[in-house]
Amino acid sequence: MLLIDPLLLLLIVLVIGASVVVVVLLSGRIRTASAAQQHKVGELASGIERGISSIRTVRASGATDRETAAVDGIAGEAYGLGVRIAKISSMVVPVAGIALQLSLLVVLGVGGFRVASGALSIASLVTFIMFLFMLVMPLGQAFGAITSVNQALGALGRIQEILDLPTETQDDESDAAVTAAPVAGAPAIEFRDVRFRYPDDVIAAREAAAKEARTLLVDAHLRRAGEADAEISRDVLKGVSFAVPRGARVALVGPSGAGKSTTLALIERFYDPTGGSIRLAGHDVRSYPRQQLRAHFGYVEQDAPTLAGTLAENLRLAAPDATDADCERVLRSVNLGDVLERSPLGLDAPVGEDGVMLSGGERQRLAIARALLTEAPILLLDESTSSLDGVNEQRMREAIDAAAADRTLVVIAHRLSTVVDSDLIVVLQDGLVVGQGTHDELIESTPLYRDLARHQLLV
């Protein structure tokens, strides 16, 4: 086309260039709308999951219509964005068609004039038009590709937000295993003037959750986030020091928000302290790769989460090589033998999404059984018997006592009756250690502990 008539080619390039500019502008709007749509689809999935997982709470609170309306509103916004994307995309094909028609009109008009003036032959004009039609299909495909790529980039932006999130190991100096021997005479765990404040992004996220909790009906997790808002917006630990001797049973007690669960989170290195140090067998926990560090602990969370799957899959999460006999033994030790016998599948019996086929107490006992099945030398139990009745609590204490005979045990408890026989009780209040000792010693020396014991009829 350049050899036949550079002037005609220049005019066509100008027309096509204008259409490309229009398509690029439209595609930019598609990319923005696609990213917004992905965000709304995420909100929609979150809203549906929240409503389904808390269906009894929603219905009992008479909030079914409000929750339905909220989900409908989000779905409507996502639908509207999808329609907007479709409308913008539908304009690309006409733009390509208009560019072709304008190019053809320009070629016919200017080319005819040039043929009449003798600057161009009829054969050359026909050849030029044939080349123009050969250019149309690739041009339309290119316009479609620009639209598709920008729509995909809008979705990719949401994925990239996840990929850009910092990982918990990115600031670790080394992932090499620690081979140093335990320091002779060192405690199993030692806190040395540990201070901690949650990162600003966590505080902002919890504050947003707390705000939502004040305006919407939300599930138990967000309600707890709202209650914990006062704790996380300040220093949680303000210079905590205590030692856990090897083979000892140590209890952490205190009012809600004192920082008890945070101490276990710091031991597991879900966070690192902002001041002071935590030592495992005489070595700073930050010198261990996280995987190696966590292999020392059997950890039971306060909420005792249960994974979708079978009993065996939940038990073998931390002990993949455990035999069926080991799994059955540990289940019976925590009084879950009836769960085994409830289904002919035994260990292969499903527990449902989030353990919905188990009661709250059964889920908690299953989490404890999972920790007992490991060979970890240290057990960390966060309110491990809060959902149990008296009979199962006693059976649980016996199972824990048997498993902890040659292990170090750190327990968080609100019911002091479960920890009065501990070797050491550490009393926390407002992020500070206000007392350490045995039950009898603390009754005499620590007013807070004495008040807690009095309210629980232990004094």
ROMIVEX-586777 format. One record per atom (N, C-alpha, C): x, y, z. Coordinates in steps of 0.02 Angstrom, whole numbers, plus 50000, padded with zeros to 5 digits. Atoms other than C-alpha are relative to their C-alpha. Last residue first. Example, Ala and Ser with C-alpha at 12.3 -4.5 7.8 and 13.67 -1.06 7.14 Angstrom:
<atoms>
499584994149997/506844994750357/499615005550037/500454994150000/506154977550390/500455006050000/
</atoms>
This chain:
<atoms>
499754997349937/494134905554906/499425000250049/499415004049982/493854895154749/500315002550065/500135004049940/492074901554729/500584995350017/500115006850023/492374907754552/499944995050058/500585000050044/492134925854603/499854993049974/500604999049957/493324923154749/499374999749957/500155006249965/494644915654635/499375000650042/500225004950050/494584930554518/499804993550034/500674998150020/494664942454667/499724995049949/500445001549944/496164933254739/499275001749983/500115007250001/497014933654570/499524998050056/500405001650060/496784952454560/499844992549999/500714998449991/497354954954741/499574998049940/500244996350058/499014945754714/499255001350006/499584994450023/500054940254863/499695004449946/499734995649948/499034928654974/500305006449973/500564998149957/497934920254845/500235005050053/500334994350032/499434920654729/499395002350039/499584994149995/500454909754845/499655006249972/500004997749931/499054897054866/500415006450009/500664997649981/498794895454679/500005002950070/500515005249997/500644894054641/499335003150021/499935004749944/501724908554589/499494994549995/499775006650020/501774923954479/500054995650062/499895005049948/500904940854495/500224993449969/500124997249934/500534957154407/500104994850056/500025005649952/501294952854239/499935003050069/499465000449950/500844967354125/499924993850043/499355001050032/499844968953964/500594999750047/499824994350042/498314976454047/500704999549972/500514994849998/498264962654179/500255006049960/499914994350045/499184946154172/499425004950009/500604995750002/499334933254312/500165006149958/499794993250016/500624919454286/499375004149990/500554996150028/500234902954372/500255007149991/499914992849999/501644890554401/499405003249968/499364998649967/501684872054442/500125007550008/499434998650043/499834870854398/500635001450041/499455004549983/498634862854523/500615001149956/499774998749932/497424877654520/500594995550020/499274998849998/497344876654330/500265000950070/499645004550045/495624869554286/500765000750006/500035006849974/494764877254438/500384995149957/499415001549959/495394894154380/499994992950026/500245003749942/494094894854243/500604997750040/500404995449961/494744908654130/499724996550062/500645002149971/496154898054064/499665005850034/500384993949985/497694899653955/499324997850025/500734999950006/498794884253968/499745007050014/500204993049988/500654881653939/499265000649985/500694998150013/501214863453957/499895007350018/500134993549969/502974856553945/499315002349979/499994994150043/503024838253904/499935006350042/499314998850018/503434821753991/500065006049953/499575002849948/501814819354088/500745001349985/499504995049980/500924831353971/500484997350053/499584998150057/499994817753876/500565004650021/499635005850023/499334809854037/500485001849944/499515001749949/498864826654112/500424994049978/499454995150005/498034831853950/500544998450051/499635001350062/497004815953947/500595004749992/499635006349992/496524817754130/500414998449938/499434998649955/496074835954104/500414993850011/499494996450038/495004831153955/500615001550043/499675004850045/494074817854053/500565003449961/499595004349958/493724830854188/500374994849958/499434996049977/493144843454059/500464995850043/499505000050053/492064830053978/500615004250019/499755006850009/491144827054141/500554999949948/499585002149945/490984845554186/500314993149990/500375000849938/490354851354017/500474997050053/500135006849976/491544857253884/499585000150064/500645002250026/491554873253781/499794993250027/500534995049987/492914882553878/499314997649977/500585003549973/494044867253888/499405004650011/500135006450034/495514872453778/499404996350027/500705001249980/495504890753828/499764993349972/500334993649989/497144892853731/499264998650014/500725000950000/498204877153748/499665006650019/500284993449988/500044877553702/499244999549993/500704999250017/500864860453718/499785007050019/500344994649964/502764859053715/499295000549975/499825000149929/503784843553670/499645005350042/499724993549979/502874841253504/500154999950075/499445001549955/502634822753463/500325006550026/499334998050022/500944826353387/500524997950052/499735005050045/499374816553430/500715001649976/499725005549961/499014827453581/500334994749956/499394997749968/498804842753469/500334994350039/499514998750053/497544834053356/500675002250029/499745006550021/496634827153508/500535000949946/499535002149948/496494844953574/500304993249982/499414995850006/495714850653410/500534998050052/499645002350060/494514835853413/500645004049991/499645006049981/494024840253593/500404997249940/499454998149956/493594857853538/500414993950020/499494996750041/492584851753389/500605001950044/499655005250038/491674839553503/500535003149956/499555003649956/491254853553626/500394994649964/499454995649981/490544864453489/500504996550044/500194994749953/489514850053420/500605004350017/499795001149931/490074840553266/499735005750043/500315006249977/489244839353095/500214998150070/500704998849984/489624857853061/499654993650026/500195004649946/491484854453074/499285000550019/499874996949935/491914870052973/499784995650059/499684993550007/491124861752822/500065003450068/500374994550029/490664844052869/500415006449995/500194995449946/491474831852990/499625006049974/499924992850013/491574817352869/499775004150058/500634996549996/491794799552937/500115007449987/500144996850064/493414791852876/499335003649999/499564994250009/493994788353053/499875003649935/499484999349950/492484777153079/500415006349990/499384998150033/491544774852915/500575000950050/499635006050019/490174765153004/500665001649965/500035001450072/489664781753083/500394993649985/500614997050027/489234785853263/499914998349927/500515005250006/490534773753330/499365002649968/499745005450042/491984785653300/499454994849985/499974997350067/490984800153369/500264994849951/500685000450028/490554789553522/499975003049929/500135006750026/492414787053553/499324999349969/500324999450065/492674805753568/499884993149969/500725001749996/493044805453754/499635001349935/500364993749989/494724814553743/499254998949997/499724996849940/495704798353768/499665006650015/500325002849940/494544789653646/500265003250063/500704997950000/495084801353507/499654997350062/500034993149977/496924799053553/499285002650000/499814999549930/496794780153542/499925007150025/500555002549959/495814780353380/500175000750074/500564995350005/497114791353296/499414997950044/499824994049962/498564780853360/499425005050000/500035001849929/497724764953298/500165006050044/500715000049981/497414772853128/499934998450074/500385005950021/499264776553116/499285000750021/500345003649946/500064793753131/499584994249971/499795007049998/501234798352987/499654996050055/500215003750060/500374814752942/500174992650002/499645006449992/500514821553121/499824995549941/499344998649972/500044840053113/500414993750009/499774993650026/498544838352997/500705001650024/499335000750031/498394819953039/500265006549971/499505002349951/496964822653162/500705000049971/499914994949948/495924833253044/500544998050049/499654994450032/496184821352898/500125005650050/499295001750008/495734806553009/500395005749970/499674999949935/494104814453066/500744998749992/500175005549956/493624817852886/500345000850068/499675006350016/493574833452779/499784994650049/500445004450038/493174851652808/500384993849980/499954999550073/494384858552936/499504995349968/500015006750028/493914861053118/499995000749924/500275001050067/494374877153207/500054992749977/499985007250017/494634876553397/499724998749930/500615001750038/494084894753426/499984992849979/500594998649959/495374897353565/499364997949964/500254993250000/496754889253466/499365000650042/500735000350005/497584872853513/499745007150007/500374993849987/499454872453478/499264998949990/500675002250017/500634857553489/499535005550022/500614998549964/502324865853487/499414996149973/499915001149928/504134861553445/499345000450038/499975007249988/503734859353259/500094998450074/500685002449985/503224877653262/499974992550009/500234997749934/505044883053276/499324996850018/499635003749949/505634872253130/499775002050070/500225006950002/504264879053018/500354995850053/500665001049969/504574896853075/499784992750000/500504999750053/506434896553038/499324998150030/500245006250030/507284898753206/499585001549938/499445003350033/508354913753254/499794993449968/499914997150066/506784923953289/500604997149963/500435003550047/506374912053432/500085002849929/500534995550021/507894918553525/499584996649947/499884996650063/508884903853592/499405004349981/499424995649996/508954897953774/500165003949937/499415003949981/507814882853753/500635004349999/500175007149998/506564894053664/500634996150012/499495005150010/506804912453699/499714993050007/500295006349978/505644927253678/500504994549983/499875006150036/506444944453666/499634994150032/499845005849960/506184962553713/500124993849958/499474998649952/505284975053604/500134993950043/499724993550018/504124975253454/500545002250048/500064994649951/503814956753476/500315006449975/499384999349962/503644946153319/499935005850049/499734993249999/501954940653255/500674999750036/500484997050045/501244923753207/500155007449994/499754995350049/502874918653286/499495001749946/500055003450064/502164903553379/500275004249942/499595006149995/502794910853543/500004996449933/499304998050006/502094927853491/500464993950005/499884998050069/500364920553458/500735002149989/499935006250039/500454911753627/500125001649926/499375003249981/500814928353714/500104993649961/499454997050037/499424936853616/500674996850017/499965003350065/498164924553685/500575002949957/499835007149992/498544930753860/500084996549933/499445001750043/498614949453823/500194992750003/499384999149963/497534956253965/500624998449958/499614994350025/496064959053849/500655001150036/500004999550073/494894947853950/500395006249978/500624997950032/495394946654133/500075000349924/500104992849997/496884936554193/499355001949965/500684998049981/497634919354187/499965007650003/500064992750008/499144911254106/499285001950013/500644997250020/499474893654170/500055007649995/500064992849985/501124884454177/499345002549972/500674998150023/501344865754188/499885007250023/500474996949953/503174861554201/499335001249967/500415005149968/504214849154099/499485002750048/500115006150040/505514862254059/499604994950041/499505005349991/505284878154160/499834993949957/500365006449997/504184891854086/500524994450007/499665005950027/504954908854121/499574993850011/500115006049960/504164925954147/500354994249965/499445004449987/504384943854087/499774994150043/500185006349967/503094954954006/500624995750007/499415001949963/503574972953965/499884993750042/499624994149981/502054981953902/500614998450042/499545002249948/501074968953804/500485005850015/500325005849969/499544974353705/500424997450057/499515005249986/500144991953665/499664994250037/499484997649955/498645001453600/500524994550008/499834993250019/497305000153465/500525003050047/499494999850051/497304981253481/500195007149980/499365002949983/496464980453650/500535001349946/499674995849949/495054992853622/500694997350016/499754993950030/494614984053459/500375004350051/499284999649990/494504967053544/500295006649974/499864999849928/492624968453568/500755000950012/500244993749972/492404973153386/500155000650073/499554994750023/493524958953330/499795006850027/499415000249957/492514947153440/500515005349979/500214997449935/490944952853351/500595000050048/499974992750003/491844950453186/499775003150065/499314997850008/492224932253227/500045007749999/499654999649936/490504929053298/500705002549993/499925006349964/489594933153138/500445001050061/499425003750024/488984950053083/500084993850043/500005006349963/487364959853095/500564995849971/500305005850033/487814976753023/499984994250048/500524998050048/488164994253086/499644994249968/500474995349969/489184992153246/499425001649953/500375003549948/490044976453184/499485004550032/500525004050033/490514985653025/499584996450052/500504995350027/491424998553129/499444996349967/500394997549944/492294984853227/499465004849977/500455005449979/492834976453067/499565002250057/500525000550052/493544992853002/499494994650018/500434994349991/494454995253168/499445000049948/500445001449944/495114977553154/499535005850013/500485005250019/495784980852980/499514998550056/500484996950046/496584997353034/499474994949979/500444995549962/497384989053184/499485003049955/500455004449962/498044974953074/499515004350041/500495002650047/498754987752951/499504995350035/500514995050016/499564997353094/499484997349952/499824995550056/500494982153157/499425004549982/500185002650065/499924975253327/500195005049945/500564996250026/500894981753476/499854997349931/500305001550065/502074971153577/499415004649986/500494994950016/503284972453720/499724998649931/500315000150066/504254958053793/499475005449995/500234993250011/505354961753944/499685000849931/499564995049970/506164944653931/499775007049979/500174993350023/504924930453900/500455005050038/499864994449956/505664913153924/499825006549965/500194993750031/505134896353855/500135005650050/500285001950064/505874879153893/499805006249960/500715001950000/506924886854028/499784997849931/500454994850025/508824886654010/499284997750004/500344996549946/509814874854122/499525005449978/500075003949939/511004869953983/499675004350055/499554997449948/510694879953826/499864996350065/500334996049948/509824869253697/500515002150053/500305004049947/511014863353560/499665004550051/499704999149934/511324874353409/499624996050053/499715006349976/510734866653246/500315000750069/499574998749943/509544880353190/500254993350028/500195003149937/508864876453017/500515001750055/499595005849983/509264888852878/499804997350069/500465005649992/507844900352829/500374993650018/499775006550026/508884915852857/499464994850012/499314999550026/508664934452888/500234993449969/499565004549965/506784933452901/500705000349970/499504996249963/505954949052831/500474995550040/499614995950046/504994939952693/500555004050036/499285001849999/504464925752809/500435004949960/499744999849932/502724931752860/500754998650002/500025006649969/502294935952680/500325000450069/499385002549971/501934953852627/499904993150031/500024999949927/500404956252516/500654997250029/499584994749972/500894959652336/499985000350076/499305001850009/500234942952274/500475005250031/499835005649955/498534946652349/500744998349995/500044997349932/498404963752267/500184994650051/499364996949984/499034955652106/500005003050070/499535005349983/497514944452102/500665002950022/500225002749935/496364959552109/500464994450023/499834995249948/497374967951971/499804997650069/499325001549977/497234952151867/500215004850055/500045005749954/495354954751857/500694998450029/500404997949943/495574972051782/499934994650052/499564996349955/496984965451675/499625002750060/499625004849960/495794952551602/500475003650049/500475003149954/494584966051546/500364995150045/500154995149947/496044975851474/499494997350050/499424999349957/496654960551379/499865004850057/499945005949956/494934956651312/500585000750048/500555000149952/494664974351246/500064994250049/499894994449954/496384975551165/499455000050054/499475002049953/496144958251089/500135005450052/500285004849952/494484963351013/500504997950052/500454996249957/495294978650933/499694995450053/499584996149954/496714967850868/499575004150048/499745004549949/495484955450795/500425003750051/500555001749955/494564969550706/500234995350055/500134994149960/496214975750633/499434998750050/499514999449945/496704958250581/499885006150044/500085005449952/495044957050486/500525000150055/500574999049956/495134974350405/499964994550053/499794997049936/496884973850332/499455000050052/499575004949966/496434961750191/500225002550068/500445005249972/495004973650147/500404994550035/500364997149943/496264987850130/499544994950031/499555000249942/497404976950022/499655002850062/499955007049980/495944974349902/500464999350061/500615001749963/495614993149901/500014992850023/499964996749934/497444996549855/499394998250043/499525003949960/497354983849713/500045002850071/500335006349982/495784992249646/500454995750044/500524998549951/496645009249655/499644993650023/499674998949935/498205002449570/499495001550054/499755006549975/497164995249428/500335000850069/500585003749972/496235011649408/500224993450029/500375003950049/497885020949387/499424996450035/500065007049979/498475034649505/499584996349948/499475001649952/499105052449477/500004992750020/499465003750031/498065054249319/500574998250047/499454995350015/496965067949388/500594996549968/500234995150050/495415057049375/500565004749981/500065003550065/496325042749461/499805005049946/499325001050026/496875054649599/500004996249934/499744993550022/495075060549624/500704999249969/500344998350062/494475042649628/500255006749972/499735004150054/495805038549757/499685001549934/499354997250018/495305053349865/500304996049943/500044992950018/493475048549864/500665002749976/500404999050061/493595029549853/500005007449980/499645002950057/495055028449975/499605001249936/499424995850015/494235040450098/500374997449939/500244993850030/492575031350086/500585004549981/500225001550068/493435014550115/499765006449964/499405001350041/494395021250265/499804998749928/499664993650014/492805028850335/500614999049956/500414996250047/491875012250314/500335006749983/499975003050068/493285002350392/499615004249950/499324998750026/493455014250541/500084997149930/499994993050023/491565013650563/500685001749971/500384999550063/491624994750570/500015007049972/499605003150052/493024994950700/499645000449932/499434995650014/492075007450804/500434997249945/500204994550044/490514996950785/500565004949985/500135002550067/491454981850854/499745005549953/499365000950035/492164991451002/499894997749928/499844994250041/490504998451061/500634999049959/500405000350061/489894981451123/500145005949954/499705004950047/491344980951246/499625000049934/499394997050027/490724996951329/500324995449949/500174994350043/488974989951345/500625003149969/500285002450063/489584973151409/499845005749952/499445002850039/490694981451539/499754997549933/499604994450025/489224992051597/500584997549958/500364997150058/488124976651606/500405005849971/499945004750056/489424968151717/499655002649938/499334999350028/489524983751826/500124995249942/499974993650036/487644983651848/500695001149969/500355000850064/487674965151893/500045006449958/499565004250042/488994968152027/499684999049931/499444995850021/487944982652096/500484996049955/500234995250050/486374971952095/500575004549975/500095003650063/487284957752183/499785004749945/499335001250027/487874969952318/499964996449933/499714993650020/486104976252344/500694999149969/500304998050063/485384958752345/500305006549974/499705004250052/486644953752479/499715001849931/499304998050008/486124968552587/500344996049945/499984993650036/484274965352556/500725002249989/500175001450070/484474947152606/500045006449958/499425003350030/485384952252765/499874998549926/499464995150006/484024964752808/500614996949967/500164995250054/482624952452769/500575005049990/499975003350065/483424938652874/499885004949943/499644995850048/483794950053022/500034997049930/500504996850042/482524943353147/500315004349946/500004992849989/483924940253271/499495003749958/500194998849931/483574921553281/499965007550015/500715001349992/483604920853092/499765001550071/500384995350041/485284929353075/499264999050011/499974993549967/486044919653220/499595005249962/500425000349940/485434903353146/500005006750037/500725000050017/486094907652973/499564999850062/500334997449940/487824912753033/499244999949994/499655002649941/488844902352910/499675002350065/500115007249994/487554905352773/500334997450064/500695001549985/487464924152798/499884992650011/500164997649934/489334926452809/499294998250020/499685004549952/489664915452658/499835002150072/500375006350001/488384925252557/500294995250051/500654999049969/489124941952609/499604993550002/499914999249928/490904936252571/499335000750036/499835006549972/490414929852400/500085000350075/500605004350005/489534946252361/500144993150030/500464998049946/490984956652426/499384995650000/499705002249937/492164946852312/499555001750060/500115007349999/490974949352165/500304997150064/500705001249979/490964967952207/499854992550003/500064998149930/492864968852201/499294998650025/499675005349962/492904959152038/499955001550075/500455005749999/491624971451967/500304994250040/500544998649953/492684986352018/499524994150005/499715000349932/494204978751932/499465001350052/499875007149985/493164975351776/500294999350070/500645003249982/492464993151776/500114992750019/500224997349936/494215000451780/499374996750024/499545002449948/494834988851643/499785002550069/500165007149987/493294992151536/500444997350056/500615000149959/493545010851553/499804992950017/499814997649933/495335008751493/499405000150047/499705005649965/494674998251349/500235001950070/500545004549978/493535012351294/500284994250041/500384996549948/494995024451290/499444995750027/499585000049940/496055011751194/499645003550058/500025006749971/494635008951070/500414999750064/500665001049970/494435027651040/499964993250035/500044995849940/496305029851013/499344999150035/499605003449948/496315015050895/499985003950065/500415005449972/494885022950796/500384996250054/500544997049960/495875039050776/499574994650031/499714997649938/497395029150719/499485003150046/499935005849955/496325019850593/500305002150066/500675002449981/495775036250514/500054994350050/500314994949956/497525043750519/499314997750024/499685000549934/498295027550452/499705005150048/500285005849966/497025027650311/500304999250070/500694998449980/497505045450262/499684994250038/499974995349944/499355040950265/499305001850024/499815003849939/499045025550158/500025004650060/500595003849977/498115036050029/500154996150065/500494995249976/499585048150020/499384996550026/499864997949930/500895034250010/499485004850028/500174992949991/500085027049852/500115002050073/500514998150048/500565010149775/499845007550005/499714999450066/502215007849866/499495002449948/499544994449999/501475011550036/500305001049931/500424994050000/500005000050000/500435006250000/
</atoms>
